[in-house]
Amino acid sequence: MKDELHWKTAVTSVEPNKIQLRGYPIDRLMGEISFSQAIYLALQGELPSPEVGRLLDAIFVSSVDHGAGPPSVLAARTVASTGAELHAAIAAGVLAISRLHGGAIEEGMNLFHGVAKRADEKKITEGQAAREILGEMKGRGERASGFGHRVHTEDPRTTKLFALAEELRLAGRHVRIARLIEDMLKESLGKALPINVDGAIAALLCDLGIPAEIGNAFFIISRVPGLVAHIHEEKTRMRPMRKIHPSDFEYDGPTEKKI
């Protein structure tokens, strides 16, 4: 029976006075690598380069918050308004993240991987592969995840992420494919449907070799601090059990600051 219950893990080793993450003593990593690099180490099993760490830092900053209107924030604030504990309100916000809100990263990664795979298997150009796949998606009534935004006509986060990736020489095949699809969507729809931050993150994570099935984790990890800020504001500034309107609110924080 003991052998049947025995199992193994390759993530973290814990012994008296010693903790190792993927083989690295955590106390030696502390103060030497960034939090983003530690996340990469935990997920990928190896330390990233400083350049990869810097790009991951930017990815996490890009999605730390997007105002009080997203479903995850409204869910978190609603639960916080009931007097629930912090962890419950955070959980409510995370549970509201799905394929239509924050969940486009995994779908975008699958799309970009699919284009690359078809181009290789059929020995055709990436443009031809993209056109085929987009045509098939249109026939099924599916939309391309990671393109278009309800607020931004040109997502400033996408511009910054792609520029930084180019500067760090980390933008590769999947960023190129994302740009091809952006051009094709504009051509077929007759209007611009620019790459949003989820699409940009999806392309960059593909180029970094992150598995698509954990792509949405990068949005979740990024968004938790923003959720905590909204939850704390709800608990300290608003009356309990209020009716929370999803759009009738205004920002009254600091004006734009320079870094």
N, C-alpha and C positions, 0 to 999 in steps of 0.2 A: 504493500500500500504506500509506503514511504517513497519508493521509486516512482510510482504513478503520479504522486503529487509534486515531485521535484520539477522545477522549471528554471529557465535561465533568462538573464537580461544582459544586454551589452551596453546599456546607457550609463548607469552610475554604479560605482562600487563604494560601499560604506563600511568602514571598519573603525574600531576605536581610535579616535584622534586622527582619522584619515578619510577624506572624501575625494573621489576621483570621478570626473566627468569625462567619459570617453577616453579614459586613461590619463587625463591631466589633473593633477591635484588642484582643487578649486582655490585653495588659499594662495597658490602660486599664480593663478590666473587673475585673481583680484588685484585691481590697480594696474594690470598689464594689458588687458584686452577690454574692448567696449562691451556693453550689454548685447549689442547686435551681433558681435562676433561670438559671444557665448551662446546666443540663440542658434546661430549657424552651426556651431560645434555640436550642440545638443541634437540638432535635427539631421545634420549631415555626417557627423562622426569625425570631422577633422577641422582644424583651425583654418579660417579663411585668411586671405591676404588682407593687408590694410586697405587696399583699394575696394575689395568686396565688402569689407566692414563699413567703409565710408558710404558705399552705395546702399547697403542695408539700412544704415542710419537714416539716410534720406527717405527711403521707402517707408520706414516706420513713422517718421515725422509727417510724411505726406498725408497720412490717413488718421492722424491722432484725433481729429475732430472735424465735423462739418456742420456745425450749428445745432440748434435745438429741434429742428424739424424731422430728421431721419427717424424711421420707425424704432431703431434700437434705442435712441435717446428718449423718445416718447414712452417706450415701454419701461425703461429704467426709471424715469422720473415718476411715472404713474405708480409703480411699485414702491418707490421711495416715499411717495406722498402718503401711503398707507401706514407709514411708520415701520416698515420692514427693515431688517438689518442690511448693512452695506452689501454683504455677499449675495443676498437674495435679489437686490436691485441690479447688481452687476450681472447676475445670471439671467435675469429677465431681458436685459439689453443684449446679451450675447445670443440668447435664444431667438431674438428677433432678426438676427443676421442669417440670411438664407440666399437662395439663388437670385432673388430680385433685389436684394439689398446687401451689398458687400460680398455676395457670393459669386460675383462675375469673374473673379480671378481664376478659379479652377476651370470654369467653362472656357475662358479666354485661353488658358494654357493648353487645354485639350484641342481647341481650334488651331492654334499656332503649331502645336506638335503634329496635328493631323495634316496640315498643309505640307510641312517638312517631310513627313513620312511618305505621303503620296508622291511628292516630287521625286523622292529617292527611289521608291518602288517602281514607278512608271517611267522613270528617267525623263521627266518633263521639267519645265521651269517652275519655279515657285509661283510665278504669276498664273501659269496655266492650272496648277494644282489648286490655287486659291479660288480661281474662277469656277472650277468644277465643284468644289466643296460649297461655295456660296450659292451656286445654282441649286445644288441638292438641298441645302438648308431652306432656301426660298420655297422650293417645292413642298417641303414638309411644314411650311409656315413657321420656321424657326428664325430668330434674330441672332445676329452676331453679338455675343457678350463682350463688353469692354469698349463699346463705341457709342457716342452720344451721351448727353447729360441734360438733366431737366433744368439746370441752372446755367451751366457754362457752355458758351459756344466754342470756346477754346480753353481747355482745362490748363491753368497755369502750372499745376503740379506735374502734368505730363511733360510740358515743355522743359521744366527744370530737371526732371528725372532723366529724360533722354539726353539732355545736354551734359549732365554729369556723367552718365554712362559713356558717352562719346569721349569726354575728357579723360575718364579713367580707363578707356579702351576695353570696356566691358559690354558694349552694345554689339550684338552679333546677329546671327541669322534670324532669330525670332523677332527682334526689333524690326528688321528689314521686312519680314513677312507681315507684321502688324501695320507697317506703313503702306505696304502694297494693298492690303485689305481696306484700309482707310480710303485710298484712292479709288478702289473699285466700288465701294459703297457710295461714294460721292457721284461716281459716273452712273451707276445704276439707279440711284434714287433722285438724282438731279439736285441734290443739296448736300451740304457738308454734314458728315456724321463723325466728328473727330474722336480720336482715341481719348478715352477718359482715364482717370488715374488707375482704375482697376485694370483696364487694358494695358496700360503702361507697365504696371507692376507685373502683370501676367507675362508680358514679353520678356521683361528683365529676369524674372524668376526662371523662365525657360532657359535663357542664356546662361544663368548661373547653375543650371543643373538641378534645380529643386523639383522634386516630384509634384506633379499636378494635384495629387490627392491631398496634399497638405498646403496647397496654395492659399486657401482661404484663411488658414491660421495666421498668415501675415497681416491680414486685415483685422482679425480678431485681436491679436496681440497689440497692434497699433491702436485700436479704438478703445481698449479698456481704460487708459488714463483719462480720455475724454469723457467716458461714461462716469467715471468716479467724480470728475469735476461737476458734471451736471447733477449727479445724485447729491453731492454735498451742497450744491447751491439750492436744490429743491428742499433739502432738509433744514437749511439754515435761513433761507430767504422767503420761502413760500409757506402758506398755511397748509396744514395737513388736510388730506382728503378733498383737495380742490378738483374742479373740473378743468382738465388740461386741454386747451384748444390746440389742434395740430398745426395751425398756421397763424393764428392771431397773437403774435408776440413780436417784440422789438428788442434790438440789441442796445444796451445802454452802458457797455463797457468802455475801456480806453479807446481813444482814437488811434489811428495808425502810428506805429512807432518804427524807428530805424534801428537796425542791428549794428 
